[in-house]
Amino acid sequence: MISKQSDLAGPGRSTYEEVEKILPNNYQSKLTPKETQEAINYIKENIEKGLAEALNLIRVTVPLIVDRESGVNDMLDRDGSRTPVAFYISNDLDKNPIYAEVVQAATKWKRMALQQFNMQVAEGLYTDMHAVRKDYFLDHDHSAYVDQWDWEQVIAPEQRNLDYLKKVVKQIWKVITDTEIGVQVLFPVLKRPDHKNLPKELHFIHAEEIMDKFPDLPRKQRETQLLQEYPAVFIIGIGWVLDDGYPHELRAADYDDWVTPTTDSSGRTFHGLNGDILVWNATTQRRHELSSMGIRVNKETLRQQLEISGALDMLALPYHQAIMNDQVPQSIGGGIGQSRTYMQLLQKAHIGEVSVSVWPEKFKEICRRKNIHVLE
């Protein structure tokens, strides 16, 4: 069994021998490559329209590259294992150069954009975000190319609570499950008696509660066991250090709020106003993350999380200064994996069936033997 500490490392610490065991045998895609593209177009349009209507969002242009000195690039975690692609723009004969980075996610940029577009409470934005994450191990559901529906909504200070987080999560979940039904109307071959659709209701559970249920298991195995009981869950409080000395998963200190204490009906104290949607993927027989989201840090929780992470020096960066000086609104936001969602709703075994990226020849050969058509 992998150790709890090793399980916290960046995604996909594995080998292709292990990946080959994961990929299904006798696989047959339900849709042809052409039909797959038609289905992707339907899902994309439907989810974007649904998100915009449910959360009162408008679509805005999102950056592919950002200035390193701005502090708005997403570091994804707290251990430094996933660093952005960076390059130097000499510009103006090196008189006005720029150190640029390819975005890993638009998490922090979106909050700044709310101010730029003068969004008011209950208004927000969504983006068609494309990113590069070069430190992923490339397997059946991790690619160096990442596409997300990144969204952000302005909230009032009194909405910084679990009730509002759950309300938004349920709205997003309805968009996803309605889209699954819609794509099956267009492509009836996806509606099969041996395949269960996503449940209408998500099961909400705190990371502390999962630890109580499976205290000896590392995080990914805890999630796998939980999904045998509940095929779709929203795990609350990702980033707070649990009783075993480890967080459920590492989470960056400067966007989601994972320190705020909350209390359930029994009076037990939990932590965090963020979480992830995970589902059971019947095709791969694996846990499958679709979305990460949360109520964003305010100036008190930003300082607290940076202190816990040993990163108080980041307070000098423009993005962090904007939060500390109340120059950006309070917000809630997240990202929904586009290719991850296509993969789930179209019953695909490999993320490369729904998005074009780069893959090592060894992995492509495994896919050919498994009858998996990877786009190139």
Protein Blocks (a to p, Z undefined) as FASTA:
>chain_A
ZZfklmmmcehiacfklmmmmpcghiacfbdfklmmmmmmmmmmmmmmmmmmmnopaddd
ddfbdcfklopacehianopaccdddddfegnhlagcdddddfbfklmmmmmmmmnopae
hiacddddddddfkbccdfkbcfbdcdddddddddfklmcfklmmmmmmmmmmmmmmmmm
mmmmmmmmlpcfkbccddfbdcdddfklmmmmmmmbcfklmmmmmmmmmmcdcdehihia
cfkopafbdcdfklccckbccddfkopacedjddcdddddfklopacdfbdcdddddfkl
mmmmmmmnopmmmmmpmklmmmmnopaccdddddddfklmmmmmnopabfklmbccdddf
klmmmmmmnopacdZZ
